Amino acid sequence: MSNNEQAPPRVYADFNNADPFGRLRLNCHGTVSDLQRENLTLKENMILTLYMEDIECVGTVTYSQPEGIWVAIIDWNAIRESGSG
């Protein structure tokens, strides 16, 4: 990563709380707390590093119209162990 690139914001997500399409729901208490602490507002196509306990992955935010909540599209095969969490 170059000096001009910033790592995506790191936000908690419950990897056990996926919708029927495999997207992580971004509505749990830990997610809301991290968003408030980081002063972030979710928006379409926002890139986040999502973590839970000792795993993490990068996700792209989108809005789920049927559920009326923000979700993150992730590659379930790209989940990795995190260095912190």
MDTraj code that builds the backbone (N, CA, C; nanometers):
import mdtraj as md
import numpy as np

residues = "MET SER ASN ASN GLU GLN ALA PRO PRO ARG VAL TYR ALA ASP PHE ASN ASN ALA ASP PRO PHE GLY ARG LEU ARG LEU ASN CYS HIS GLY THR VAL SER ASP LEU GLN ARG GLU ASN LEU THR LEU LYS GLU ASN MET ILE LEU THR LEU TYR MET GLU ASP ILE GLU CYS VAL GLY THR VAL THR TYR SER GLN PRO GLU GLY ILE TRP VAL ALA ILE ILE ASP TRP ASN ALA ILE ARG GLU SER GLY SER GLY".split()
xyz = np.array([
    [0.0852, -0.1178, 0.0000],
    [0.0000, 0.0000, 0.0000],
    [0.0889, 0.1230, 0.0000],
    [0.0669, 0.2146, -0.0922],
    [0.1485, 0.3345, -0.1015],
    [0.1104, 0.4335, 0.0073],
    [0.1920, 0.5343, 0.0241],
    [0.1657, 0.6369, 0.1251],
    [0.0379, 0.7135, 0.0982],
    [-0.0033, 0.7189, -0.0279],
    [-0.1245, 0.7928, -0.0639],
    [-0.2515, 0.7120, -0.0402],
    [-0.2364, 0.5803, -0.0235],
    [-0.3528, 0.4938, -0.0034],
    [-0.3756, 0.4716, 0.1450],
    [-0.4999, 0.4830, 0.1867],
    [-0.5350, 0.4542, 0.3239],
    [-0.6048, 0.3191, 0.3278],
    [-0.5801, 0.2472, 0.4359],
    [-0.6520, 0.1216, 0.4548],
    [-0.7996, 0.1537, 0.4763],
    [-0.8887, 0.0687, 0.4286],
    [-1.0317, 0.0932, 0.4526],
    [-1.0599, 0.0960, 0.6025],
    [-1.1572, 0.1742, 0.6455],
    [-1.1929, 0.1765, 0.7874],
    [-1.2254, 0.0354, 0.8367],
    [-1.1862, 0.0062, 0.9599],
    [-1.2064, -0.1263, 1.0193],
    [-1.3304, -0.1205, 1.1075],
    [-1.4304, -0.2018, 1.0725],
    [-1.5606, -0.1991, 1.1386],
    [-1.6025, -0.3419, 1.1743],
    [-1.6543, -0.3593, 1.2944],
    [-1.7022, -0.4899, 1.3378],
    [-1.8215, -0.5342, 1.2531],
    [-1.8267, -0.6630, 1.2222],
    [-1.9434, -0.7234, 1.1569],
    [-1.9587, -0.8648, 1.2102],
    [-2.0809, -0.9045, 1.2310],
    [-2.1094, -1.0400, 1.2785],
    [-2.1144, -1.1320, 1.1571],
    [-2.0123, -1.2144, 1.1408],
    [-2.0035, -1.3030, 1.0249],
    [-2.1083, -1.4147, 1.0300],
    [-2.1778, -1.4271, 1.1408],
    [-2.2881, -1.5227, 1.1532],
    [-2.4215, -1.4592, 1.1173],
    [-2.4210, -1.3319, 1.0800],
    [-2.5437, -1.2574, 1.0514],
    [-2.5465, -1.2172, 0.9038],
    [-2.5497, -1.3171, 0.8172],
    [-2.5539, -1.2926, 0.6731],
    [-2.6979, -1.3040, 0.6232],
    [-2.7274, -1.2275, 0.5190],
    [-2.8602, -1.2359, 0.4589],
    [-2.8646, -1.3553, 0.3623],
    [-2.9790, -1.3820, 0.3007],
    [-2.9891, -1.4984, 0.2103],
    [-2.8935, -1.4935, 0.0906],
    [-2.8378, -1.3755, 0.0608],
    [-2.7446, -1.3612, -0.0513],
    [-2.5992, -1.3709, -0.0064],
    [-2.5765, -1.3970, 0.1230],
    [-2.4411, -1.4085, 0.1751],
    [-2.3764, -1.2762, 0.2094],
    [-2.4556, -1.1701, 0.2135],
    [-2.4026, -1.0386, 0.2488],
    [-2.4114, -1.0201, 0.4002],
    [-2.3093, -0.9592, 0.4577],
    [-2.3102, -0.9358, 0.6020],
    [-2.4005, -0.8175, 0.6354],
    [-2.4917, -0.8381, 0.7287],
    [-2.5775, -0.7288, 0.7749],
    [-2.4954, -0.6376, 0.8645],
    [-2.5078, -0.5084, 0.8416],
    [-2.4302, -0.4100, 0.9168],
    [-2.5185, -0.3372, 1.0170],
    [-2.5927, -0.4153, 1.0963],
    [-2.6882, -0.3542, 1.1892],
    [-2.6702, -0.3990, 1.3335],
    [-2.5623, -0.4720, 1.3636],
    [-2.5464, -0.5189, 1.5020],
    [-2.4831, -0.4102, 1.5886],
    [-2.4910, -0.4306, 1.7184],
    [-2.4438, -0.3311, 1.8143],
    [-2.2964, -0.2949, 1.7916],
    [-2.2112, -0.3957, 1.7714],
    [-2.0688, -0.3698, 1.7507],
    [-2.0413, -0.2864, 1.6274],
    [-2.1171, -0.3116, 1.5208],
    [-2.1025, -0.2335, 1.3977],
    [-2.1407, -0.0884, 1.4220],
    [-2.2568, -0.0681, 1.4836],
    [-2.3046, 0.0676, 1.5108],
    [-2.2048, 0.1420, 1.5999],
    [-2.1515, 0.0738, 1.7013],
    [-2.0536, 0.1359, 1.7913],
    [-1.9282, 0.1792, 1.7159],
    [-1.8751, 0.0901, 1.6293],
    [-1.7553, 0.1250, 1.5519],
    [-1.7826, 0.2403, 1.4564],
    [-1.8977, 0.2403, 1.3912],
    [-1.9314, 0.3491, 1.2989],
    [-1.9384, 0.4825, 1.3726],
    [-1.9990, 0.4825, 1.4910],
    [-2.0073, 0.6052, 1.5700],
    [-1.8690, 0.6496, 1.6157],
    [-1.7886, 0.5555, 1.6651],
    [-1.6547, 0.5883, 1.7137],
    [-1.5681, 0.6470, 1.6027],
    [-1.5805, 0.5913, 1.4817],
    [-1.5015, 0.6378, 1.3667],
    [-1.5672, 0.7543, 1.2928],
    [-1.6868, 0.7934, 1.3376],
    [-1.7621, 0.9018, 1.2740],
    [-1.7858, 0.8723, 1.1251],
    [-1.8305, 0.7498, 1.0968],
    [-1.8556, 0.7057, 0.9590],
    [-2.0056, 0.6966, 0.9326],
    [-2.0440, 0.7323, 0.8130],
    [-2.1800, 0.7135, 0.7644],
    [-2.1725, 0.6190, 0.6457],
    [-2.2462, 0.5096, 0.6526],
    [-2.2438, 0.4121, 0.5431],
    [-2.3009, 0.4721, 0.4169],
    [-2.2390, 0.4365, 0.3044],
    [-2.2880, 0.4816, 0.1742],
    [-2.2584, 0.3756, 0.0701],
    [-2.3299, 0.3815, -0.0383],
    [-2.3187, 0.2846, -0.1468],
    [-2.1743, 0.2762, -0.1967],
    [-2.1254, 0.1531, -0.2124],
    [-1.9923, 0.1217, -0.2655],
    [-1.8767, 0.1595, -0.1740],
    [-1.9058, 0.1963, -0.0490],
    [-1.8008, 0.2238, 0.0483],
    [-1.7253, 0.0936, 0.0759],
    [-1.5932, 0.1009, 0.0861],
    [-1.5095, -0.0154, 0.1145],
    [-1.4738, -0.0142, 0.2628],
    [-1.4944, -0.1287, 0.3287],
    [-1.4632, -0.1432, 0.4703],
    [-1.3820, -0.2699, 0.4922],
    [-1.2978, -0.2685, 0.5940],
    [-1.2401, -0.3910, 0.6458],
    [-1.3318, -0.4352, 0.7578],
    [-1.3898, -0.5507, 0.7444],
    [-1.4855, -0.6031, 0.8416],
    [-1.4171, -0.7097, 0.9247],
    [-1.4390, -0.7043, 1.0558],
    [-1.3725, -0.7993, 1.1436],
    [-1.4694, -0.8560, 1.2461],
    [-1.4326, -0.9747, 1.2954],
    [-1.5041, -1.0387, 1.4056],
    [-1.4043, -1.1306, 1.4734],
    [-1.3839, -1.1090, 1.6031],
    [-1.2873, -1.1880, 1.6791],
    [-1.1535, -1.1881, 1.6065],
    [-1.1085, -1.3008, 1.5539],
    [-0.9749, -1.3076, 1.4932],
    [-0.9773, -1.3259, 1.3419],
    [-1.0873, -1.2860, 1.2782],
    [-1.0960, -1.2937, 1.1322],
    [-1.1352, -1.1574, 1.0754],
    [-1.1036, -1.1380, 0.9485],
    [-1.1401, -1.0133, 0.8815],
    [-1.1432, -1.0346, 0.7304],
    [-1.2068, -0.9415, 0.6621],
    [-1.2069, -0.9388, 0.5162],
    [-1.2515, -0.8005, 0.4715],
    [-1.2307, -0.7726, 0.3459],
    [-1.2744, -0.6461, 0.2882],
    [-1.4133, -0.6667, 0.2292],
    [-1.4985, -0.5664, 0.2458],
    [-1.6334, -0.5739, 0.1922],
    [-1.6747, -0.4432, 0.1279],
    [-1.7736, -0.4518, 0.0409],
    [-1.8298, -0.3355, -0.0266],
    [-1.9721, -0.3147, 0.0230],
    [-1.9997, -0.1956, 0.0698],
    [-2.1296, -0.1631, 0.1283],
    [-2.2344, -0.1411, 0.0196],
    [-2.3528, -0.1927, 0.0440],
    [-2.4686, -0.1677, -0.0418],
    [-2.5933, -0.1689, 0.0462],
    [-2.7007, -0.1138, -0.0064],
    [-2.8246, -0.1069, 0.0712],
    [-2.9170, -0.2205, 0.0294],
    [-2.9685, -0.2931, 0.1269],
    [-3.0631, -0.4008, 0.1013],
    [-3.2044, -0.3435, 0.1078],
    [-3.2647, -0.3224, -0.0075],
    [-3.4008, -0.2687, -0.0110],
    [-3.5011, -0.3597, 0.0608],
    [-3.4968, -0.4917, 0.0383],
    [-3.5968, -0.5776, 0.1035],
    [-3.5932, -0.5702, 0.2562],
    [-3.4721, -0.5582, 0.3138],
    [-3.4608, -0.5556, 0.4591],
    [-3.4531, -0.4149, 0.5155],
    [-3.4248, -0.3174, 0.4299],
    [-3.4152, -0.1794, 0.4758],
    [-3.2935, -0.1529, 0.5623],
    [-3.1823, -0.2239, 0.5344],
    [-3.0593, -0.2052, 0.6108],
    [-2.9384, -0.2075, 0.5177],
    [-2.8261, -0.1575, 0.5703],
    [-2.7002, -0.1652, 0.4979],
    [-2.6402, -0.3037, 0.5172],
    [-2.5779, -0.3550, 0.4115],
    [-2.5100, -0.4838, 0.4136],
    [-2.3758, -0.4683, 0.3437],
    [-2.2898, -0.5685, 0.3598],
    [-2.1603, -0.5666, 0.2915],
    [-2.1453, -0.6929, 0.2084],
    [-2.1063, -0.6740, 0.0845],
    [-2.0765, -0.7854, -0.0044],
    [-1.9323, -0.8262, 0.0222],
    [-1.9132, -0.9535, 0.0566],
    [-1.7775, -1.0024, 0.0832],
    [-1.7511, -1.1265, -0.0001],
    [-1.6237, -1.1580, -0.0131],
    [-1.5816, -1.2842, -0.0739],
    [-1.5533, -1.3788, 0.0415],
    [-1.6414, -1.4744, 0.0633],
    [-1.6284, -1.5669, 0.1755],
    [-1.4986, -1.6465, 0.1689],
    [-1.4403, -1.6592, 0.0511],
    [-1.3133, -1.7305, 0.0358],
    [-1.1925, -1.6425, 0.0690],
    [-1.2156, -1.5131, 0.0881],
    [-1.1058, -1.4200, 0.1159],
    [-1.0954, -1.3838, 0.2630],
    [-1.1721, -1.4499, 0.3484],
    [-1.1636, -1.4237, 0.4920],
    [-1.0278, -1.4721, 0.5407],
    [-0.9650, -1.3896, 0.6209],
    [-0.8311, -1.4225, 0.6705],
    [-0.8221, -1.3971, 0.8214],
    [-0.7205, -1.4517, 0.8822],
    [-0.6959, -1.4232, 1.0228],
    [-0.6477, -1.2791, 1.0342],
    [-0.6963, -1.2114, 1.1376],
    [-0.6569, -1.0723, 1.1558],
    [-0.5422, -1.0629, 1.2545],
    [-0.4683, -0.9555, 1.2421],
    [-0.3569, -0.9317, 1.3329],
    [-0.4026, -0.8747, 1.4654],
    [-0.5234, -0.8144, 1.4657],
    [-0.5791, -0.7586, 1.5888],
    [-0.7279, -0.7760, 1.5846],
    [-0.7920, -0.7643, 1.6977],
    [-0.9356, -0.7820, 1.6950],
    [-0.9916, -0.8117, 1.8217],
])
top = md.Topology()
chain = top.add_chain()
for i, resn in enumerate(residues, 1):
    res = top.add_residue(resn, chain, resSeq=i)
    for name in ("N", "CA", "C"):
        top.add_atom(name, md.element.get_by_symbol(name[0]), res)
traj = md.Trajectory(xyz[None], top)
